[in-house]
């Protein structure tokens, strides 16, 4: 796990220019063990290394036999060893035992087809000195970030946007179109980032850059479909593939630990991996501290668990630094405990396993189709779901907005996904954003237009509404929020996060699970839970999804935190974006208990904190703040 940054310029580059080092120094947290640079007349490739595999010999950049190709790489390739043997048989000479060099010779041997052979998480670039061409790729699911921009004749890229800010050709400007979608989705929801002119390479894509032109191509996409697989063999296949993936994700020359929460996903991973160390975190005691339940599980299955309780003051004090690490605003409250959980684990290990991915692959979110124990609604929903699409959708639209018991359940299960589902967060309705935002920030892509682009990719494929929702989350919520915060919060502490439940081999199993075994009357991700039951007590594998509990409701009704957030809302520049009077009324009414607008307040607060770090100030790493 590492960080990469660099640039290509058609004009000659000064090989003594200090720009590349500034770009890699700012992301030293991603790779504190060593750094490496390659600079020629037209390309500069930089690298920061966190040593995990081939500790003594895997320094980057790495060159092919004749020095015509140069690579820098961020990530891990879990099947690199058999690929290495194939390449040696094909005549390639290796100078290291690293997975990085397998990518380099693999590209030399197979070209773009390399991407069909590798299993892992990655972003990498390869500079072809002869062709003056840069080739780069991002992993299948977007586990690793890759940002790029072309400004003032320079093409630049990096694992984190803050690296790009160090280049003299970079022009820092707020993207006015990013704010309104963010207020609904809670994360950066469009391809262009909050920095105008900076884009994210999409997951499952590669690019080439040559003669001033960038060409982007897709090499991977999920193929959700139905199958006639029976439950028992399906459960066996899921468990066998999970066990294989966990084993593959434990390949390292350093110790691999694991995060452990009260939920089924990380518990399943930890129970299979049996690591020497697991880690849990929570706030205080009771409702917001799931580390207590995680500790109980650790005792039951004989794991060594380290747990820590956060104070509210710690969480607030670190928040500007959290937003700095994120690069763009993200108001998912779980960013906060994940930041501290990563710090806890990093005291002992360099690598941890986690449970991200299972909810998207196996339908773990209740918004996919709410299960209910109310028998009349259960029976009615099951009967109506067999109707043709026309009458089924008409009934759903009639239920929308109704208040009778079960109305929302019926709507969620019967409505077309394209009309009812935008992903796992809906903070502000667009009409609410329009009332709060100043006119220049209302001109942005609509929420519907954003999701429609993704839904269009599966149009006419006959998928169930549930599988369409899964597909949307795989391309919006997961890379935009879940994986982004997972990467940034762990790498903030030089910790590599591996996600064995988000693996292309497991995806090949998940994409053909019959819809009836995804969500049932009993629970979400039904088949997956049955597989986890081979390793966990029923109390754990059958537990309903809780998420990472964060006490923002409590915080915003506690005087010192309310006053601090209100003081942020009172700053002069806030009126540039928002109706400041309406914003202050929102936080005051929430504090008084008249409303519960915690998520809206937190979303605005997250944006303003990020803006303060990157635009009011110079974008340097902020200090820990004090809350009086």
VOVOTOR-799900 format. One record per residue (C-alpha): x, y, z. Coordinates in Angstrom, 1 decimal. Layout:
// residues N
<<X Y Z>>
...
***
This chain:
// residues 628
<<0.0 0.0 0.0>>
<<1.5 3.3 -1.0>>
<<0.8 6.7 -2.6>>
<<1.6 7.7 -6.1>>
<<1.8 11.1 -7.8>>
<<3.3 12.5 -11.0>>
<<2.9 14.5 -14.2>>
<<3.5 14.4 -17.9>>
<<4.3 17.5 -20.0>>
<<4.9 17.9 -23.7>>
<<7.3 20.7 -22.9>>
<<10.7 19.7 -21.5>>
<<10.7 19.1 -17.7>>
<<13.6 20.3 -15.5>>
<<14.9 17.1 -14.1>>
<<16.1 19.0 -11.0>>
<<12.7 20.5 -10.4>>
<<11.5 20.0 -6.8>>
<<7.8 19.8 -7.7>>
<<7.6 16.0 -7.7>>
<<9.1 15.7 -4.2>>
<<6.5 18.3 -2.9>>
<<3.8 16.2 -4.5>>
<<5.0 13.0 -2.7>>
<<5.9 14.7 0.6>>
<<2.4 15.9 1.2>>
<<1.1 12.3 1.1>>
<<4.0 10.8 3.2>>
<<1.4 9.3 5.5>>
<<0.5 6.9 2.7>>
<<4.0 5.6 2.6>>
<<6.4 6.6 5.4>>
<<8.9 3.8 4.8>>
<<10.6 5.1 1.7>>
<<10.2 7.3 -1.4>>
<<11.2 7.1 -5.0>>
<<11.2 9.3 -8.0>>
<<11.7 9.0 -11.8>>
<<12.1 12.1 -13.9>>
<<13.0 12.4 -17.6>>
<<12.4 15.1 -20.2>>
<<8.6 14.6 -20.4>>
<<7.5 12.5 -17.4>>
<<7.8 12.6 -13.6>>
<<6.6 9.6 -11.5>>
<<6.7 9.7 -7.7>>
<<6.1 7.1 -5.0>>
<<5.7 6.8 -1.3>>
<<6.0 3.3 0.1>>
<<4.4 1.4 3.0>>
<<6.4 -1.8 2.9>>
<<4.2 -4.9 3.0>>
<<5.6 -7.4 0.4>>
<<9.3 -7.9 -0.4>>
<<10.3 -5.5 2.4>>
<<13.9 -5.1 1.3>>
<<13.6 -5.3 -2.4>>
<<10.3 -3.7 -3.5>>
<<11.3 -0.1 -3.7>>
<<9.7 1.9 -6.5>>
<<9.9 3.0 -9.3>>
<<10.7 -0.3 -10.9>>
<<12.0 -0.8 -14.5>>
<<11.7 -3.6 -17.0>>
<<14.8 -5.4 -18.4>>
<<15.8 -2.7 -20.9>>
<<14.6 0.3 -18.9>>
<<12.0 1.3 -21.5>>
<<9.1 0.9 -19.0>>
<<8.8 2.5 -15.6>>
<<6.0 1.7 -13.0>>
<<4.7 3.1 -9.8>>
<<1.9 1.3 -8.0>>
<<-0.5 1.7 -5.1>>
<<-2.2 -1.4 -3.8>>
<<-1.9 -5.2 -3.6>>
<<-2.1 -8.0 -6.1>>
<<-3.2 -11.1 -4.4>>
<<-2.5 -13.6 -7.2>>
<<0.8 -12.2 -8.1>>
<<2.8 -15.3 -7.3>>
<<1.3 -17.6 -9.9>>
<<1.4 -14.8 -12.5>>
<<5.1 -14.3 -11.7>>
<<5.8 -18.0 -12.5>>
<<4.0 -17.6 -15.8>>
<<6.0 -14.6 -16.7>>
<<9.3 -16.2 -15.8>>
<<8.4 -19.2 -18.0>>
<<7.7 -16.6 -20.8>>
<<11.2 -15.4 -20.4>>
<<10.9 -12.3 -18.2>>
<<13.7 -11.5 -15.7>>
<<12.7 -10.3 -12.2>>
<<14.9 -8.3 -9.9>>
<<12.5 -8.2 -7.0>>
<<9.9 -10.5 -5.4>>
<<7.3 -7.8 -5.4>>
<<3.8 -7.7 -6.9>>
<<4.7 -4.4 -8.5>>
<<7.2 -6.0 -10.8>>
<<4.5 -8.6 -11.8>>
<<2.3 -5.7 -13.0>>
<<5.2 -4.3 -15.0>>
<<6.2 -7.5 -16.8>>
<<2.6 -8.5 -17.1>>
<<1.8 -5.3 -19.0>>
<<4.9 -5.9 -21.2>>
<<3.7 -9.5 -21.9>>
<<-0.1 -9.1 -22.1>>
<<-0.8 -5.4 -22.5>>
<<-4.3 -4.3 -21.4>>
<<-5.2 -8.0 -21.0>>
<<-3.2 -7.9 -17.8>>
<<-6.2 -6.3 -16.1>>
<<-8.3 -9.4 -16.8>>
<<-5.8 -11.6 -15.0>>
<<-5.0 -9.7 -11.8>>
<<-7.0 -10.0 -8.5>>
<<-6.5 -7.2 -6.1>>
<<-6.9 -3.5 -5.3>>
<<-4.8 -1.1 -7.3>>
<<-4.0 2.1 -9.1>>
<<-0.8 2.2 -11.1>>
<<0.9 4.0 -13.9>>
<<3.4 2.8 -16.4>>
<<5.5 5.2 -18.4>>
<<6.6 4.0 -21.8>>
<<9.8 6.0 -22.5>>
<<9.9 5.0 -26.2>>
<<6.3 5.9 -27.1>>
<<6.1 8.8 -24.6>>
<<2.9 7.2 -23.4>>
<<1.5 6.9 -19.9>>
<<-0.8 3.9 -19.1>>
<<-2.8 3.8 -15.9>>
<<-5.6 1.7 -14.3>>
<<-7.9 1.6 -11.3>>
<<-9.1 -1.6 -9.7>>
<<-12.4 -3.3 -10.5>>
<<-14.4 -1.7 -7.6>>
<<-12.6 1.6 -6.9>>
<<-10.9 0.5 -3.7>>
<<-7.9 2.7 -4.4>>
<<-8.3 6.3 -5.4>>
<<-6.9 8.0 -8.6>>
<<-7.3 11.7 -9.3>>
<<-6.2 13.5 -12.4>>
<<-6.3 16.9 -14.0>>
<<-4.9 18.7 -17.1>>
<<-4.0 22.3 -16.4>>
<<-1.7 24.8 -18.2>>
<<-0.4 22.0 -20.5>>
<<0.4 19.6 -17.7>>
<<-1.3 16.3 -17.1>>
<<-1.1 15.4 -13.4>>
<<-2.3 12.6 -11.3>>
<<-2.2 11.4 -7.7>>
<<-3.6 9.1 -5.0>>
<<-4.8 12.2 -3.2>>
<<-5.9 15.6 -4.5>>
<<-3.6 17.5 -2.1>>
<<-0.7 16.2 -4.2>>
<<-2.0 18.0 -7.2>>
<<-2.2 21.3 -5.3>>
<<1.6 21.3 -5.0>>
<<2.1 21.6 -8.8>>
<<2.7 25.2 -10.0>>
<<0.4 24.5 -13.0>>
<<-2.5 23.6 -10.8>>
<<-5.3 26.2 -10.5>>
<<-7.3 25.9 -7.3>>
<<-10.9 26.7 -7.9>>
<<-14.1 25.5 -6.2>>
<<-16.4 23.4 -8.5>>
<<-19.7 25.2 -8.0>>
<<-21.6 22.2 -9.5>>
<<-20.4 19.8 -6.8>>
<<-22.1 21.3 -3.7>>
<<-25.8 20.8 -4.5>>
<<-25.5 17.0 -5.3>>
<<-23.4 16.6 -2.2>>
<<-26.1 18.0 0.0>>
<<-28.4 15.1 -1.1>>
<<-25.9 12.3 -1.4>>
<<-23.6 13.3 1.5>>
<<-20.5 12.5 -0.5>>
<<-18.9 13.8 -3.8>>
<<-21.4 12.4 -6.3>>
<<-20.2 13.5 -9.7>>
<<-17.1 12.7 -11.7>>
<<-15.6 16.1 -11.4>>
<<-14.5 16.7 -7.8>>
<<-15.0 19.7 -5.6>>
<<-11.8 21.1 -7.2>>
<<-12.8 22.4 -10.6>>
<<-10.9 20.5 -13.3>>
<<-10.0 17.5 -11.1>>
<<-11.6 14.2 -12.0>>
<<-11.7 10.7 -10.6>>
<<-10.7 7.8 -12.9>>
<<-13.8 5.5 -12.7>>
<<-13.6 2.1 -11.1>>
<<-12.9 -0.7 -13.6>>
<<-11.3 1.6 -16.1>>
<<-7.9 2.2 -17.6>>
<<-6.4 5.2 -19.5>>
<<-3.6 6.1 -21.9>>
<<-2.2 9.6 -22.2>>
<<-0.1 10.5 -25.2>>
<<0.6 13.6 -27.3>>
<<-1.6 15.7 -24.9>>
<<-4.7 13.5 -25.2>>
<<-6.2 11.2 -22.6>>
<<-8.3 8.1 -23.6>>
<<-10.3 6.3 -21.0>>
<<-11.7 2.7 -21.4>>
<<-13.7 0.3 -19.3>>
<<-12.3 -3.1 -18.7>>
<<-14.7 -4.5 -16.0>>
<<-18.3 -4.2 -14.9>>
<<-20.6 -6.4 -12.8>>
<<-23.1 -8.6 -14.6>>
<<-26.0 -9.1 -12.1>>
<<-28.4 -11.8 -13.2>>
<<-30.7 -14.5 -11.9>>
<<-29.9 -18.1 -11.5>>
<<-31.7 -21.3 -10.4>>
<<-29.2 -22.1 -7.7>>
<<-30.6 -23.9 -4.7>>
<<-29.9 -22.4 -1.2>>
<<-27.7 -25.1 0.3>>
<<-25.1 -25.3 -2.5>>
<<-25.2 -21.5 -2.8>>
<<-24.4 -21.1 0.9>>
<<-21.5 -23.6 0.5>>
<<-20.2 -21.7 -2.5>>
<<-20.3 -18.4 -0.8>>
<<-18.5 -19.7 2.3>>
<<-15.9 -21.5 0.2>>
<<-15.2 -18.3 -1.8>>
<<-15.1 -16.1 1.2>>
<<-12.6 -18.4 2.9>>
<<-10.4 -18.4 -0.2>>
<<-10.6 -14.6 -0.5>>
<<-9.7 -14.1 3.1>>
<<-6.7 -16.4 2.8>>
<<-5.6 -14.6 -0.4>>
<<-5.9 -11.2 1.4>>
<<-3.7 -12.4 4.2>>
<<-0.6 -12.7 1.9>>
<<2.0 -10.3 3.3>>
<<5.4 -10.2 4.8>>
<<4.1 -8.4 7.9>>
<<1.4 -9.2 10.4>>
<<-2.2 -8.8 9.2>>
<<-4.8 -7.8 11.8>>
<<-8.6 -7.2 11.5>>
<<-11.2 -4.7 12.4>>
<<-14.1 -6.2 14.4>>
<<-17.5 -4.6 14.9>>
<<-20.8 -6.0 16.2>>
<<-22.0 -6.7 12.7>>
<<-21.8 -9.9 10.6>>
<<-19.4 -8.7 7.9>>
<<-16.2 -7.9 9.9>>
<<-17.1 -10.7 12.3>>
<<-17.2 -13.3 9.5>>
<<-13.9 -12.1 8.1>>
<<-12.2 -12.1 11.5>>
<<-13.7 -15.6 12.4>>
<<-12.2 -17.0 9.1>>
<<-8.9 -15.1 9.3>>
<<-8.2 -15.9 13.0>>
<<-5.7 -12.9 13.2>>
<<-3.4 -12.3 16.2>>
<<-5.0 -8.9 16.7>>
<<-8.5 -7.5 16.2>>
<<-9.6 -3.9 16.9>>
<<-12.8 -2.2 17.9>>
<<-13.9 1.3 18.9>>
<<-17.0 3.2 20.1>>
<<-18.2 6.3 22.0>>
<<-18.5 6.0 25.7>>
<<-20.8 3.3 26.9>>
<<-24.1 1.8 25.8>>
<<-25.8 2.7 22.5>>
<<-22.9 4.2 20.7>>
<<-20.2 1.6 21.7>>
<<-20.5 -1.5 19.6>>
<<-17.0 -2.5 20.7>>
<<-18.6 -4.1 23.8>>
<<-20.4 -6.6 21.6>>
<<-17.3 -7.1 19.5>>
<<-15.4 -7.9 22.6>>
<<-18.0 -10.5 23.6>>
<<-17.6 -12.2 20.2>>
<<-13.8 -12.1 20.5>>
<<-14.1 -14.1 23.7>>
<<-16.6 -16.5 22.2>>
<<-14.4 -17.4 19.2>>
<<-11.1 -16.9 21.1>>
<<-9.7 -13.8 19.4>>
<<-7.4 -11.1 20.9>>
<<-9.4 -7.9 20.7>>
<<-8.2 -4.4 21.5>>
<<-10.9 -1.9 22.1>>
<<-11.0 1.8 22.8>>
<<-13.7 4.3 23.8>>
<<-13.7 7.7 22.3>>
<<-14.7 10.9 24.0>>
<<-16.9 13.4 22.2>>
<<-14.2 16.1 22.6>>
<<-11.6 13.9 20.8>>
<<-14.0 13.4 17.9>>
<<-14.7 17.1 17.5>>
<<-11.1 18.2 17.9>>
<<-9.9 16.0 15.0>>
<<-12.7 16.8 12.6>>
<<-10.9 19.5 10.5>>
<<-8.0 17.1 10.1>>
<<-10.4 14.3 9.1>>
<<-11.8 16.5 6.3>>
<<-8.2 17.4 5.2>>
<<-7.4 13.7 4.8>>
<<-10.7 13.1 2.8>>
<<-9.7 15.7 0.2>>
<<-13.4 16.4 -0.5>>
<<-16.2 16.9 2.0>>
<<-18.0 13.8 3.2>>
<<-20.6 13.9 5.9>>
<<-20.9 10.2 6.6>>
<<-20.5 10.3 10.4>>
<<-18.7 7.0 10.4>>
<<-15.6 8.8 9.1>>
<<-15.0 9.9 12.7>>
<<-14.8 6.6 14.5>>
<<-13.0 5.0 11.5>>
<<-10.2 7.6 11.8>>
<<-9.7 6.7 15.4>>
<<-10.0 3.0 14.9>>
<<-7.3 3.2 12.3>>
<<-5.0 5.0 14.7>>
<<-5.6 2.3 17.3>>
<<-4.8 -0.5 14.9>>
<<-1.7 1.3 13.5>>
<<0.0 1.1 16.9>>
<<0.5 -2.6 16.3>>
<<0.1 -3.6 12.6>>
<<0.5 -2.2 9.1>>
<<-2.4 -4.2 7.6>>
<<-5.9 -4.9 8.6>>
<<-8.9 -6.7 7.1>>
<<-12.4 -5.2 7.1>>
<<-15.9 -6.1 6.0>>
<<-16.7 -3.5 3.3>>
<<-18.5 -4.8 0.3>>
<<-20.8 -7.5 1.6>>
<<-23.8 -5.1 1.9>>
<<-23.5 -4.2 -1.8>>
<<-22.7 -7.7 -3.1>>
<<-25.3 -9.6 -1.1>>
<<-28.0 -6.9 -0.4>>
<<-27.5 -5.9 3.2>>
<<-29.3 -2.5 3.2>>
<<-33.0 -2.4 4.2>>
<<-33.6 0.2 1.5>>
<<-33.2 -2.6 -1.1>>
<<-36.5 -4.0 0.0>>
<<-37.6 -3.9 3.6>>
<<-38.2 -7.2 5.3>>
<<-41.1 -7.0 7.8>>
<<-42.4 -9.3 10.5>>
<<-46.0 -7.9 10.1>>
<<-47.6 -10.9 8.5>>
<<-50.5 -9.2 6.6>>
<<-48.1 -6.8 4.8>>
<<-45.6 -9.6 4.3>>
<<-48.2 -11.8 2.6>>
<<-49.6 -8.9 0.5>>
<<-46.2 -7.8 -0.7>>
<<-45.2 -11.3 -1.7>>
<<-48.4 -11.6 -3.7>>
<<-48.2 -8.2 -5.4>>
<<-44.5 -8.7 -6.3>>
<<-45.6 -11.4 -8.8>>
<<-47.7 -8.9 -10.8>>
<<-46.5 -7.6 -14.1>>
<<-44.4 -4.5 -14.0>>
<<-47.2 -2.1 -15.0>>
<<-49.7 -2.8 -12.3>>
<<-47.0 -3.4 -9.7>>
<<-45.5 0.0 -10.4>>
<<-48.9 1.7 -10.4>>
<<-49.7 0.2 -6.9>>
<<-46.3 1.4 -5.7>>
<<-46.9 5.0 -6.9>>
<<-50.3 5.0 -5.2>>
<<-48.6 3.9 -1.9>>
<<-46.0 6.7 -2.1>>
<<-46.7 9.3 0.6>>
<<-49.5 7.3 2.2>>
<<-49.4 6.9 6.0>>
<<-51.1 3.6 6.6>>
<<-49.1 0.8 8.3>>
<<-46.9 -0.9 5.7>>
<<-47.2 1.8 3.0>>
<<-43.5 2.5 2.8>>
<<-42.7 -1.2 2.9>>
<<-45.0 -1.7 -0.1>>
<<-43.5 1.2 -2.0>>
<<-39.9 0.2 -1.4>>
<<-40.6 -3.4 -2.6>>
<<-42.8 -2.6 -5.6>>
<<-41.6 0.7 -7.1>>
<<-39.2 0.9 -10.0>>
<<-35.7 1.4 -8.7>>
<<-35.1 4.3 -11.1>>
<<-37.9 6.3 -9.4>>
<<-37.5 5.2 -5.8>>
<<-33.8 4.7 -5.1>>
<<-30.8 7.0 -5.3>>
<<-28.5 5.1 -2.9>>
<<-27.9 4.8 0.8>>
<<-28.1 8.5 1.7>>
<<-30.7 11.2 1.0>>
<<-30.0 14.1 3.3>>
<<-31.5 17.2 1.7>>
<<-34.3 16.9 -0.9>>
<<-33.4 19.1 -3.9>>
<<-36.2 21.5 -3.1>>
<<-34.7 22.0 0.4>>
<<-31.2 22.6 -1.1>>
<<-32.6 25.2 -3.5>>
<<-34.1 27.1 -0.6>>
<<-30.9 27.1 1.4>>
<<-28.3 27.6 -1.4>>
<<-27.5 30.8 -3.1>>
<<-28.5 30.9 -6.8>>
<<-25.1 30.3 -8.4>>
<<-24.9 27.0 -6.5>>
<<-28.3 25.7 -7.5>>
<<-27.1 25.2 -11.1>>
<<-25.9 21.7 -10.9>>
<<-26.7 18.2 -12.2>>
<<-29.9 17.0 -10.7>>
<<-30.0 13.9 -8.4>>
<<-32.1 12.1 -11.0>>
<<-29.7 12.8 -13.9>>
<<-26.8 11.5 -11.8>>
<<-28.4 8.2 -11.0>>
<<-30.0 7.8 -14.4>>
<<-26.6 7.6 -16.0>>
<<-25.9 4.5 -13.9>>
<<-29.3 2.9 -14.3>>
<<-29.0 3.3 -18.1>>
<<-26.2 0.8 -18.1>>
<<-28.5 -2.0 -17.0>>
<<-31.6 -0.9 -18.8>>
<<-33.3 -3.7 -20.7>>
<<-31.3 -6.5 -18.9>>
<<-34.3 -7.8 -17.1>>
<<-32.9 -7.3 -13.6>>
<<-35.1 -7.3 -10.5>>
<<-35.6 -3.9 -8.8>>
<<-33.3 -5.1 -6.0>>
<<-30.4 -6.0 -8.3>>
<<-30.7 -2.6 -10.0>>
<<-30.4 -1.0 -6.6>>
<<-27.3 -3.1 -5.9>>
<<-25.8 -2.1 -9.3>>
<<-26.4 1.6 -8.5>>
<<-24.7 1.4 -5.1>>
<<-21.7 -0.5 -6.7>>
<<-21.1 2.6 -8.9>>
<<-22.2 5.5 -6.7>>
<<-22.3 4.9 -3.0>>
<<-19.5 2.3 -2.7>>
<<-16.7 4.1 -4.6>>
<<-18.0 7.6 -3.7>>
<<-18.4 7.1 0.0>>
<<-17.7 3.7 1.6>>
<<-14.3 3.0 -0.2>>
<<-13.2 6.6 -0.3>>
<<-13.4 7.0 3.5>>
<<-12.0 3.6 4.1>>
<<-8.9 4.4 2.1>>
<<-8.4 7.9 3.4>>
<<-9.0 7.2 7.1>>
<<-6.7 4.2 7.2>>
<<-4.0 5.7 5.1>>
<<-4.1 8.8 7.4>>
<<-2.3 6.5 9.9>>
<<-0.2 4.6 7.4>>
<<-2.4 1.6 7.7>>
<<-3.3 -0.7 4.8>>
<<-7.0 -1.8 4.7>>
<<-7.8 -4.9 2.8>>
<<-11.4 -5.9 1.9>>
<<-11.7 -9.6 1.2>>
<<-15.5 -9.4 0.8>>
<<-15.0 -7.0 -2.2>>
<<-13.2 -9.4 -4.5>>
<<-13.8 -10.2 -8.1>>
<<-14.0 -13.9 -7.4>>
<<-16.7 -13.4 -4.7>>
<<-18.4 -10.9 -7.0>>
<<-18.7 -13.7 -9.6>>
<<-20.7 -15.6 -7.1>>
<<-22.7 -12.7 -5.7>>
<<-23.9 -11.4 -9.0>>
<<-26.0 -14.5 -9.8>>
<<-27.5 -15.1 -6.3>>
<<-31.3 -15.5 -6.8>>
<<-33.1 -12.4 -5.7>>
<<-35.2 -14.5 -3.3>>
<<-32.1 -15.4 -1.4>>
<<-30.9 -11.8 -1.0>>
<<-33.6 -10.3 1.1>>
<<-36.3 -12.4 2.8>>
<<-39.0 -12.0 5.4>>
<<-36.3 -12.9 7.9>>
<<-33.4 -10.5 7.2>>
<<-31.2 -8.8 4.6>>
<<-28.3 -10.6 2.8>>
<<-30.0 -13.9 3.7>>
<<-27.7 -16.4 1.9>>
<<-24.6 -14.5 3.0>>
<<-25.7 -14.7 6.6>>
<<-26.3 -18.4 6.3>>
<<-22.7 -18.8 5.0>>
<<-21.4 -16.7 7.9>>
<<-23.4 -19.1 10.2>>
<<-20.8 -21.8 9.5>>
<<-18.3 -19.7 11.6>>
<<-20.4 -17.5 13.9>>
<<-23.1 -17.9 16.6>>
<<-26.6 -17.2 15.4>>
<<-26.8 -14.0 17.6>>
<<-24.1 -12.5 15.4>>
<<-24.8 -13.8 11.9>>
<<-28.5 -13.0 12.2>>
<<-28.1 -9.5 13.8>>
<<-29.7 -6.7 11.8>>
<<-27.5 -4.1 10.3>>
<<-26.7 -1.1 12.6>>
<<-24.0 0.8 10.8>>
<<-21.2 2.6 12.8>>
<<-23.1 4.4 15.6>>
<<-22.1 8.0 16.0>>
<<-23.8 10.3 18.5>>
<<-24.3 13.4 16.4>>
<<-27.8 13.9 17.7>>
<<-26.4 14.1 21.2>>
<<-23.6 16.3 20.2>>
<<-25.8 18.9 18.4>>
<<-28.0 19.2 21.5>>
<<-25.0 19.6 23.9>>
<<-24.2 23.3 24.5>>
<<-20.5 23.4 23.8>>
<<-20.7 21.4 20.6>>
<<-23.8 23.3 19.5>>
<<-22.1 26.6 20.1>>
<<-19.0 25.5 18.2>>
<<-20.9 24.4 15.1>>
<<-23.0 27.5 15.3>>
<<-19.9 29.6 15.3>>
<<-18.8 27.9 12.1>>
<<-22.2 28.8 10.6>>
<<-21.7 32.4 11.6>>
<<-18.5 32.9 9.7>>
<<-18.6 35.6 7.0>>
<<-17.9 33.3 4.0>>
<<-20.9 31.1 4.8>>
<<-23.3 33.6 3.2>>
<<-21.4 33.1 0.0>>
<<-23.0 29.6 -0.2>>
<<-26.1 29.6 2.0>>
<<-29.0 31.6 3.3>>
<<-27.2 32.1 6.6>>
<<-30.3 33.2 8.5>>
<<-32.1 30.0 7.5>>
<<-29.0 27.9 8.4>>
<<-28.8 29.5 11.9>>
<<-32.5 28.9 12.5>>
<<-32.0 25.2 11.5>>
<<-29.3 24.6 14.1>>
<<-31.2 26.6 16.8>>
<<-34.4 24.7 16.3>>
<<-32.6 21.5 16.4>>
<<-30.8 22.4 19.6>>
<<-34.1 23.4 21.2>>
<<-35.6 20.0 20.3>>
<<-38.2 21.5 17.9>>
<<-36.7 19.5 14.9>>
<<-34.3 16.7 14.3>>
<<-32.1 18.0 11.5>>
<<-28.9 16.5 12.7>>
<<-27.9 14.9 9.3>>
<<-28.6 18.2 7.4>>
<<-26.6 20.2 10.0>>
<<-23.7 17.7 9.9>>
<<-23.6 17.8 6.1>>
<<-23.4 21.5 6.0>>
<<-20.9 21.6 8.9>>
<<-18.7 19.0 7.1>>
<<-18.6 21.0 3.9>>
<<-17.8 24.3 5.7>>
<<-15.0 22.6 7.7>>
<<-13.5 21.2 4.5>>
<<-13.9 24.6 2.7>>
<<-12.2 26.3 5.6>>
<<-9.2 24.0 5.4>>
<<-8.7 24.1 1.6>>
<<-9.9 27.5 0.6>>
<<-10.0 29.9 3.5>>
<<-6.6 28.5 4.6>>
<<-3.9 27.2 2.3>>
<<-4.8 23.5 2.3>>
<<-2.0 22.5 4.7>>
<<-2.7 19.9 7.4>>
<<-4.8 21.6 10.2>>
<<-4.1 21.5 13.9>>
<<-6.2 19.7 16.4>>
<<-8.8 22.2 17.6>>
<<-10.0 22.7 21.2>>
<<-13.7 22.8 22.1>>
<<-14.3 24.9 25.2>>
***
